[in-house]
């Protein structure tokens, strides 16, 4: 299993909308994530900074990378672009984190 973490940013006035959209995650989006090796996926919000901390466990790095090329992922990015920082292709601006400590 491969653990991954990143930081993204949601606009301050859209914290609740971000939560609502994830509470109503499209079934086809969840299916695609699972088909691309997602075992576990959590996102945490720091309301003081508007930062989102994403933590996920995947089975295969290459399989996971291909999830970004799916039609449903591209639709999700377009759906989310109005409430968070995004790149020109609508993907979230995400900064990968490097693990420096693990216990257990």
Secondary structure per residue as TSV (DSSP state, phi and psi in degrees):
chain	resnum	aa	ss	phi	psi
A	1	X	-	360.0	143.2
A	2	X	E	-115.1	124.6
A	3	X	E	-96.4	135.4
A	4	X	E	-131.1	148.6
A	5	X	E	-143.8	147.1
A	6	X	E	-152.8	165.4
A	7	X	E	-121.1	134.3
A	8	X	E	-129.2	-179.2
A	9	X	E	-137.8	131.7
A	10	X	B	-106.7	144.8
A	11	X	-	-68.5	138.5
A	12	X	G	-48.8	-43.6
A	13	X	G	-76.3	-0.4
A	14	X	G	-119.2	18.8
A	15	X	H	-55.8	-49.3
A	16	X	H	-68.2	-37.1
A	17	X	H	-65.5	-39.1
A	18	X	H	-59.1	-46.9
A	19	X	H	-61.2	-45.8
A	20	X	H	-59.6	-45.1
A	21	X	H	-63.5	-34.9
A	22	X	H	-77.9	-30.3
A	23	X	H	-63.8	-26.9
A	24	X	T	-109.4	34.5
A	25	X	-	-50.3	131.8
A	26	X	-	-61.2	135.3
A	27	X	H	-56.3	-37.2
A	28	X	H	-69.3	-26.6
A	29	X	H	-71.0	-46.2
A	30	X	H	-60.6	-42.6
A	31	X	H	-60.6	-44.7
A	32	X	H	-61.9	-43.9
A	33	X	H	-58.9	-45.1
A	34	X	H	-65.4	-40.1
A	35	X	H	-66.6	-20.5
A	36	X	T	-102.5	23.1
A	37	X	T	92.2	9.1
A	38	X	E	-73.4	124.3
A	39	X	E	-100.1	-41.8
A	40	X	E	-148.2	142.5
A	41	X	E	-148.3	121.3
A	42	X	E	-129.3	143.5
A	43	X	E	-128.9	130.1
A	44	X	E	-115.8	143.5
A	45	X	E	-108.9	132.7
A	46	X	E	-102.0	99.4
A	47	X	T	-64.6	-20.9
A	48	X	T	-71.6	-29.6
A	49	X	T	-115.9	-9.5
A	50	X	T	69.8	10.9
A	51	X	E	-79.0	142.3
A	52	X	E	-109.8	127.9
A	53	X	E	-105.2	115.7
A	54	X	E	-104.2	133.0
A	55	X	E	-129.5	128.3
A	56	X	E	-143.0	158.1
A	57	X	E	-120.8	127.4
A	58	X	E	-127.5	160.9
A	59	X	S	-87.4	-27.4
A	60	X	-	-153.1	126.5
A	61	X	H	-63.6	-43.9
A	62	X	H	-68.1	-41.6
A	63	X	H	-61.6	-45.1
A	64	X	H	-61.1	-42.4
A	65	X	H	-59.7	-32.1
A	66	X	G	-72.3	-14.4
A	67	X	G	-61.3	-30.9
A	68	X	G	-66.2	-18.2
A	69	X	G	-92.0	1.0
A	70	X	S	-82.2	153.1
A	71	X	H	-62.0	-41.8
A	72	X	H	-68.2	-35.7
A	73	X	H	-64.6	-43.5
A	74	X	H	-63.2	-39.0
A	75	X	H	-64.9	-40.2
A	76	X	H	-63.2	-45.2
A	77	X	H	-58.2	-44.9
A	78	X	H	-62.5	-37.7
A	79	X	H	-65.5	-33.3
A	80	X	H	-93.5	-12.2
A	81	X	T	-63.4	-22.7
A	82	X	T	-80.5	-9.4
A	83	X	T	-120.0	2.6
A	84	X	B	-150.0	164.9
A	85	X	-	-68.1	130.8
A	86	X	B	-135.9	162.2
A	87	X	-	-86.6	176.4
A	88	X	T	-59.7	-28.9
A	89	X	T	-89.4	12.2
A	90	X	S	77.2	-5.0
A	91	X	-	-67.1	148.6
A	92	X	B	-64.8	142.2
A	93	X	-	-69.0	115.4
A	94	X	-	-132.4	134.4
A	95	X	E	-109.6	114.7
A	96	X	E	-65.8	141.2
A	97	X	-	-105.5	148.3
A	98	X	-	-102.1	127.6
A	99	X	-	-70.5	129.1
A	100	X	-	-118.0	-10.4
A	101	X	-	-158.7	141.9
A	102	X	-	-150.4	134.9
A	103	X	-	-124.3	123.1
A	104	X	-	112.2	360.0
